[in-house]
Amino acid sequence: SLAQRLAVYQVSGLATMVEQWNNVNAFGNDMVTLSTGMRTWRGVCEGIDIQGGIVLRQDGELKSYYGGEISLRKDSV
């Protein structure tokens, strides 16, 4: 339940949930566009990292992005 997950999060943070999140990631392995304000990036969505950042694979490298407000969209191509 949501209450149980919140209790786990309060004790151990996001670390225990990253794998579960990435297993049900709606954008997993899809080409996406990530926007934060005036900047945009494209890459393959790999999920989230232990700090809660969005992880994109770009040019063979994994890069994490953090922001107060971001937009993640699946590419139409």
N, CA, C and O of each residue as an XYZ file, in Angstrom:
308
protein
N       0.841     -1.187      0.000
C       0.000      0.000      0.000
C       0.882      1.245      0.000
O       2.081      1.171      0.268
N       0.287      2.358     -0.297
C       1.017      3.622     -0.321
C       1.566      3.955      1.062
O       2.692      4.439      1.180
N       0.793      3.704      2.096
C       1.243      3.988      3.469
C       2.477      3.162      3.822
O       3.389      3.664      4.479
N       2.513      1.916      3.397
C       3.672      1.062      3.668
C       4.908      1.569      2.918
O       6.005      1.606      3.474
N       4.727      1.949      1.683
C       5.859      2.464      0.904
C       6.388      3.769      1.501
O       7.599      3.984      1.541
N       5.496      4.630      1.959
C       5.911      5.875      2.586
C       6.705      5.602      3.861
O       7.701      6.272      4.130
N       6.268      4.626      4.638
C       6.985      4.268      5.866
C       8.392      3.772      5.543
O       9.345      4.137      6.232
N       8.536      2.951      4.512
C       9.854      2.456      4.096
C      10.711      3.620      3.621
O      11.891      3.697      3.963
N      10.135      4.524      2.840
C      10.864      5.690      2.324
C      11.372      6.560      3.469
O      12.504      7.042      3.429
N      10.546      6.761      4.478
C      10.940      7.603      5.604
C      12.122      7.015      6.371
O      12.920      7.757      6.943
N      12.235      5.701      6.386
C      13.324      5.042      7.112
C      14.589      4.930      6.257
O      15.685      5.235      6.726
N      14.440      4.496      5.015
C      15.630      4.179      4.214
C      15.801      5.027      2.964
O      16.746      4.810      2.206
N      14.931      5.969      2.733
C      15.063      6.821      1.556
C      14.675      6.100      0.276
O      14.025      5.055      0.302
N      15.074      6.662     -0.806
C      14.686      6.167     -2.126
C      15.430      4.899     -2.536
O      14.962      4.159     -3.401
N      16.579      4.644     -1.926
C      17.453      3.537     -2.351
C      16.724      2.205     -2.469
O      16.976      1.448     -3.406
N      15.835      1.910     -1.543
C      15.148      0.616     -1.566
C      14.082      0.527     -2.653
O      13.587     -0.561     -2.947
N      13.727      1.651     -3.247
C      12.649      1.664     -4.232
C      13.121      1.865     -5.671
O      12.324      1.730     -6.600
N      14.388      2.183     -5.871
C      14.886      2.480     -7.213
C      14.666      1.305     -8.157
O      14.162      1.496     -9.264
N      15.028      0.112     -7.751
C      14.860     -1.053     -8.622
C      13.394     -1.291     -8.965
O      13.056     -1.565    -10.117
N      12.523     -1.186     -7.957
C      11.089     -1.375     -8.208
C      10.581     -0.325     -9.192
O       9.845     -0.645    -10.125
N      10.980      0.935     -8.979
C      10.560      2.022     -9.859
C      11.007      1.734    -11.294
O      10.216      1.839    -12.232
N      12.277      1.372    -11.452
C      12.812      1.155    -12.789
C      12.189     -0.053    -13.476
O      12.143     -0.101    -14.705
N      11.711     -1.025    -12.716
C      11.040     -2.188    -13.301
C       9.695     -1.837    -13.917
O       9.237     -2.524    -14.830
N       9.052     -0.774    -13.432
C       7.743     -0.378    -13.963
C       7.792      0.982    -14.668
O       6.752      1.597    -14.906
N       8.982      1.444    -14.995
C       9.188      2.723    -15.655
C       8.451      2.754    -17.000
O       8.756      1.971    -17.899
N       7.493      3.652    -17.127
C       6.686      3.750    -18.351
C       7.517      4.145    -19.570
O       7.108      3.885    -20.702
N       8.676      4.771    -19.357
C       9.525      5.223    -20.454
C      10.766      4.333    -20.620
O      11.654      4.662    -21.407
N      10.836      3.235    -19.904
C      12.025      2.381    -19.905
C      12.479      1.975    -21.293
O      11.713      1.403    -22.070
N      13.721      2.273    -21.594
C      14.371      1.948    -22.868
C      13.773      2.660    -24.077
O      14.023      2.265    -25.216
N      12.993      3.695    -23.841
C      12.431      4.490    -24.937
C      13.269      5.745    -25.150
O      13.846      6.285    -24.206
N      13.329      6.203    -26.393
C      13.951      7.486    -26.704
C      13.016      8.574    -26.197
O      11.824      8.565    -26.503
N      13.554      9.513    -25.421
C      12.742     10.560    -24.811
C      13.413     11.915    -24.976
O      14.596     12.014    -25.304
N      12.625     12.953    -24.738
C      13.128     14.317    -24.649
C      12.848     14.812    -23.245
O      11.715     14.748    -22.767
N      13.885     15.306    -22.587
C      13.801     15.833    -21.232
C      13.966     17.342    -21.304
O      14.929     17.837    -21.889
N      13.027     18.078    -20.710
C      13.088     19.541    -20.734
C      13.101     20.082    -19.315
O      12.332     19.652    -18.455
N      14.005     21.046    -19.090
C      14.056     21.753    -17.809
C      14.195     23.231    -18.141
O      15.288     23.700    -18.461
N      13.117     23.948    -18.069
C      13.191     25.367    -18.399
C      13.564     25.588    -19.850
O      12.826     25.204    -20.757
N      14.718     26.210    -20.067
C      15.148     26.569    -21.421
C      15.985     25.484    -22.104
O      16.299     25.619    -23.287
N      16.354     24.419    -21.397
C      17.233     23.390    -21.964
C      16.478     22.107    -22.231
O      15.534     21.767    -21.517
N      16.901     21.391    -23.272
C      16.330     20.080    -23.568
C      17.460     19.112    -23.892
O      18.509     19.496    -24.410
N      17.217     17.850    -23.573
C      18.159     16.775    -23.858
C      17.387     15.596    -24.429
O      16.212     15.408    -24.113
N      18.040     14.806    -25.265
C      17.439     13.584    -25.800
C      18.313     12.409    -25.412
O      19.537     12.518    -25.343
N      17.665     11.290    -25.161
C      18.396     10.078    -24.845
C      17.427      8.944    -24.564
O      16.210      9.117    -24.626
N      17.983      7.790    -24.256
C      17.178      6.624    -23.906
C      16.964      6.651    -22.397
O      17.922      6.735    -21.628
N      15.713      6.580    -21.982
C      15.385      6.641    -20.559
C      15.748      5.321    -19.882
O      15.245      4.258    -20.248
N      16.625      5.410    -18.894
C      17.055      4.240    -18.138
C      16.378      4.164    -16.778
O      16.543      3.172    -16.068
N      15.612      5.196    -16.395
C      14.914      5.184    -15.108
C      15.372      6.314    -14.209
O      15.618      7.429    -14.669
N      15.486      6.012    -12.898
C      15.931      6.996    -11.918
C      17.159      6.457    -11.195
O      17.423      5.255    -11.192
N      17.904      7.375    -10.584
C      19.055      6.962     -9.789
C      18.711      7.053     -8.303
O      17.587      7.401     -7.942
N      19.670      6.744     -7.457
C      19.437      6.678     -6.019
C      19.063      8.034     -5.406
O      18.474      8.085     -4.326
N      19.405      9.133     -6.098
C      19.030     10.463     -5.618
C      17.708     10.948     -6.220
O      17.239     12.038     -5.894
N      17.111     10.140     -7.094
C      15.843     10.505     -7.698
C      15.958     11.217     -9.028
O      14.953     11.679     -9.569
N      17.168     11.314     -9.566
C      17.363     11.957    -10.860
C      16.919     11.058    -12.000
O      16.963      9.832    -11.894
N      16.490     11.680    -13.093
C      16.149     10.935    -14.303
C      17.451     10.542    -14.995
O      18.319     11.388    -15.208
N      17.593      9.271    -15.344
C      18.824      8.777    -15.981
C      18.560      8.558    -17.467
O      17.665      7.806    -17.854
N      19.363      9.234    -18.289
C      19.296      9.065    -19.739
C      20.614      8.487    -20.240
O      21.687      8.845    -19.754
N      20.520      7.593    -21.214
C      21.711      7.099    -21.907
C      21.885      7.977    -23.139
O      21.022      8.040    -24.014
N      23.048      8.660    -23.179
C      23.353      9.551    -24.288
C      24.759      9.233    -24.775
O      25.712      9.255    -23.996
N      24.885      8.944    -26.042
C      26.192      8.639    -26.641
C      26.936      7.572    -25.841
O      28.144      7.679    -25.633
N      26.218      6.549    -25.394
C      26.823      5.440    -24.676
C      27.122      5.700    -23.212
O      27.641      4.815    -22.532
N      26.810      6.890    -22.702
C      27.053      7.236    -21.304
C      25.743      7.456    -20.571
O      24.766      7.927    -21.155
N      25.725      7.108    -19.274
C      24.562      7.383    -18.437
C      24.732      8.743    -17.781
O      25.766      9.028    -17.177
N      23.707      9.581    -17.904
C      23.747     10.916    -17.310
C      22.466     11.116    -16.508
O      21.377     10.771    -16.967
N      22.603     11.675    -15.312
C      21.457     11.934    -14.445
C      21.105     13.409    -14.487
O      21.983     14.270    -14.532
N      19.801     13.691    -14.471
C      19.306     15.060    -14.508
C      18.376     15.282    -13.330
O      17.542     14.438    -13.004
N      18.539     16.438    -12.699
C      17.752     16.786    -11.513
C      17.129     18.153    -11.744
O      17.702     18.996    -12.434
N      15.975     18.367    -11.177
C      15.359     19.675    -11.291
C      14.072     19.743    -10.513
O      13.419     18.730    -10.262
N      13.720     20.942    -10.138
C      12.470     21.136     -9.422
C      11.268     20.888    -10.319
O      10.234     20.384     -9.881
N      11.432     21.256    -11.587
C      10.345     21.034    -12.542
C      10.955     20.574    -13.861
O      11.720     21.299    -14.497
N      10.602     19.365    -14.255
C      11.096     18.824    -15.517
C       9.933     18.233    -16.292
O       8.875     17.949    -15.732
N      10.140     18.055    -17.574
C       9.147     17.429    -18.435
C       9.841     16.312    -19.198
O      10.899     16.518    -19.792
N       9.241     15.136    -19.178
C       9.798     13.984    -19.886
C       8.742     13.491    -20.862
O       7.628     13.146    -20.466
N       9.099     13.461    -22.140
C       8.172     13.052    -23.190
C       8.804     11.979    -24.050
O       9.984     12.055    -24.394
N       8.016     10.984    -24.393
C       8.460      9.946    -25.317
C       8.540     10.552    -26.708
O       7.615     11.234    -27.150
N       9.652     10.302    -27.400
C       9.798     10.812    -28.758
C       8.822     10.105    -29.677
O       8.529      8.924    -29.489
N       8.319     10.818    -30.664
C       7.342     10.246    -31.592
C       8.012      9.458    -32.702
O       7.331      8.759    -33.452
N       9.313      9.551    -32.824
C      10.039      8.855    -33.890
C      10.505      7.512    -33.405
O      11.137      6.770    -34.157
